[in-house]
């Protein structure tokens, strides 16, 4: 039709003040088109399920590498005015709802409700997935291994406080694989029932949150008792029962447990406070085209052992993103090295480097190859 605006283009500019009724009518028309297209997409998603044949469960339909590719295309196409983050969120929810037509995915996370781990689940899997709160990181691993959860989401490192050691230690013995990663900006708030800082005599929080807010607490609540708990949501649950108690946590914890912000601004010491989470499952998925591989390498105790471990990656042009050592728990003074590498385990260069590494390592365990977190 002559003069019609193509989908995705900018609205036509008119001289003078726009007619509000006309603008609203156009928005309503676009909304109908969007809804029809979402319904059409959902129909094709069902066709994908039929093309795969009768599968056992929702996990058999889930393709993290395909989702990562779709979200990267969303970012590449974006010309504003909405941010990449907003559009990624919208498309994540559409994909989540379409997948849930088969059956919602079951995702284990460190609970109870209101934790940052739950926020990471929602960011990565959308609100159509079924979250399963667990009492500990160890329990998340156990439930995924047992098949009671399709995937789990566990914290692995914080930009300011470093590695969450219990997560790395679980990989020493677990057979689970890393299937994805989530980066979550973490804003910590002081929460209480009364919302009055002068009422606070004790604070509940996870040890990581105490570390992330240590400077603010020294400056503002130096004499207050600090009580470590298993999660910030657990701290919020306790704080809701007394006017002299407070908790540190995210806004969602405050909403869930009916707590008020004591300060309007967040209290983390690092303005760019970010926590990285890992998605754990029972298999490695195909390449998405922009992946990361995590390996666990046990080295023999000899001079130059670590150099021998790292040099094959340098020779094959593979970038190392991170390295962390942990006691192996197999022999005294024996260590395993957790290494994050750019690329997928099926890439030719990665295969060659790992094959070369076998001559120098006591043991190599590929923990997973997974899409790099989409911004």
Long-range contacts (C-beta under 8 A, 24 or more apart in sequence): 7-33, 38-94, 41-94, 41-98, 42-97, 42-98, 42-101, 45-98, 45-99, 45-101, 46-101, 46-102, 49-101, 49-102, 57-103, 57-150, 58-99, 58-100, 58-102, 58-103, 58-104, 58-105, 58-106, 58-150, 59-105, 59-150, 59-151, 59-281, 61-99, 61-102, 62-99, 62-105, 62-150, 63-285, 64-179, 64-180, 64-279, 64-285, 64-288, 64-370, 64-371, 65-285, 65-286, 65-287, 65-288, 65-291, 65-371, 66-288, 67-92, 67-95, 67-371, 68-180, 68-288, 68-290, 68-371, 68-372, 68-374, 69-288, 69-289, 70-95, 71-374, 72-289, 72-290, 72-374, 75-374, 75-375, 84-375, 85-375, 88-374, 88-375, 89-123, 92-123, 92-124, 92-126, 93-126, 93-127, 93-128, 95-126, 96-125, 96-126, 96-127, 96-128, 96-129, 97-126, 97-128, 99-128, 100-128, 100-129, 104-128, 104-129, 104-130, 105-129, 105-130, 105-150, 105-151, 106-130, 106-132, 106-148, 106-149, 106-150, 106-151, 107-131, 107-132, 107-149, 107-150, 107-151, 107-152, 107-153, 108-132, 108-134, 108-139, 108-140, 108-143, 108-144, 108-148, 108-149, 108-151, 108-152, 108-153, 109-133, 109-134, 109-140, 109-152, 109-153, 109-154, 110-134, 110-136, 110-137, 110-140, 110-154, 110-155, 110-230, 110-231, 111-135, 111-231, 111-233, 112-231, 112-233, 112-234, 112-237, 113-233, 113-256, 114-232, 114-233, 114-236, 114-249, 114-250, 114-252, 114-253, 114-255, 114-256, 114-257, 115-231, 115-232, 115-233, 115-249, 115-250, 115-253, 116-155, 116-184, 116-186, 116-232, 116-250, 116-275, 117-153, 117-154, 117-155, 117-231, 117-277, 118-233, 118-252, 119-184, 119-250, 119-252, 120-153, 120-155, 120-182, 120-184, 120-275, 120-277, 121-153, 123-182, 123-184, 124-153, 124-180, 124-182, 124-277, 124-279, 125-151, 135-230, 136-230, 137-164, 137-166, 137-167, 137-170, 138-166, 138-170, 140-280, 141-170, 141-174, 141-176, 141-280, 144-176, 144-280, 144-281, 144-282, 145-174, 145-175, 145-176, 145-282, 147-282, 150-281, 151-179, 151-279, 151-280, 151-281, 152-176, 152-279, 152-280, 152-281, 153-182, 153-277, 153-278, 153-279, 153-280, 154-277, 154-278, 154-280, 155-208, 155-275, 155-276, 155-277, 155-278, 156-276, 156-277, 156-278, 157-275, 157-276, 157-322, 158-186, 158-208, 158-212, 158-273, 158-274, 158-275, 158-276, 159-270, 159-272, 159-273, 159-274, 159-275, 159-276, 160-211, 160-212, 160-268, 160-269, 160-270, 160-273, 161-208, 161-211, 161-212, 163-324, 164-208, 165-326, 167-278, 168-324, 168-326, 168-338, 169-326, 169-329, 171-296, 171-338, 171-365, 171-367, 172-296, 172-326, 172-328, 172-329, 172-336, 173-329, 175-282, 176-280, 176-281, 176-282, 177-280, 177-281, 177-282, 177-283, 177-284, 177-366, 177-367, 177-368, 178-278, 178-279, 178-280, 178-294, 178-367, 178-368, 178-369, 178-370, 179-279, 179-280, 179-281, 179-283, 179-284, 179-285, 179-368, 179-370, 180-278, 180-279, 180-370, 180-371, 180-373, 181-276, 181-277, 181-278, 181-279, 181-292, 181-370, 181-371, 181-372, 181-373, 182-276, 182-277, 182-278, 182-279, 182-373, 183-274, 183-275, 183-276, 183-277, 183-373, 184-274, 184-275, 184-276, 184-277, 185-272, 185-273, 185-274, 186-212, 186-250, 186-268, 186-273, 186-274, 186-275, 187-250, 187-251, 187-266, 187-268, 187-273, 188-212, 188-213, 188-248, 188-249, 188-250, 188-266, 188-267, 188-268, 188-273, 189-248, 189-249, 189-250, 189-251, 189-254, 189-261, 189-262, 189-263, 189-266, 189-267, 190-246, 190-247, 190-248, 190-261, 190-262, 190-263, 190-267, 191-236, 191-239, 191-246, 191-247, 191-248, 191-249, 191-253, 191-254, 191-257, 191-259, 191-260, 191-261, 191-262, 192-239, 192-243, 192-245, 192-246, 192-247, 192-259, 192-260, 192-262, 193-239, 193-240, 193-241, 193-242, 193-243, 193-245, 193-258, 193-259, 193-260, 194-243, 194-260, 195-260, 195-261, 195-262, 196-262, 197-221, 197-262, 197-263, 199-243, 199-244, 200-224, 200-244, 200-245, 200-246, 200-262, 201-225, 201-244, 201-245, 202-226, 202-227, 202-244, 202-245, 202-246, 203-227, 203-235, 203-245, 203-246, 203-247, 203-248, 204-229, 204-234, 204-235, 204-236, 204-238, 204-239, 204-245, 204-246, 204-247, 204-248, 205-229, 205-232, 205-235, 205-247, 205-248, 205-249, 206-230, 206-231, 206-232, 206-235, 206-248, 209-248, 209-249, 210-248, 212-268, 212-269, 212-270, 212-273, 213-248, 213-267, 213-268, 213-269, 214-269, 215-269, 216-267, 216-268, 216-269, 217-267, 233-257, 276-373, 279-370, 284-345, 284-366, 284-368, 284-369, 284-370, 285-369, 285-370, 286-344, 286-346, 287-344, 287-346, 287-347, 287-369, 288-344, 288-371, 290-371, 290-372, 291-342, 291-343, 291-344, 291-369, 291-370, 291-371, 291-372, 292-321, 292-340, 292-341, 292-342, 292-343, 292-369, 292-370, 292-371, 292-372, 293-340, 293-341, 293-342, 293-343, 293-344, 293-345, 293-350, 293-366, 293-368, 293-369, 293-370, 294-338, 294-339, 294-340, 294-341, 294-366, 294-367, 294-368, 294-369, 294-370, 295-338, 295-339, 295-341, 295-354, 295-364, 295-365, 295-366, 295-367, 296-336, 296-337, 296-338, 296-339, 296-364, 296-365, 296-367, 297-336, 297-337, 297-339, 297-357, 297-361, 297-363, 297-364, 297-365, 298-328, 298-330, 298-334, 298-335, 298-336, 298-337, 298-361, 298-362, 298-363, 298-364, 299-335, 299-337, 299-360, 299-361, 299-362, 300-360, 300-361, 300-362, 301-333, 301-334, 305-360, 306-337, 308-360, 309-337, 309-339, 309-357, 309-360, 309-361, 310-339, 312-352, 312-353, 312-354, 312-356, 312-357, 312-360, 313-339, 313-341, 313-353, 313-357, 315-353, 315-356, 316-349, 316-350, 316-352, 316-353, 316-356, 317-349, 318-342, 318-343, 318-349, 318-350, 318-353, 338-367, 343-369, 344-369, 345-369
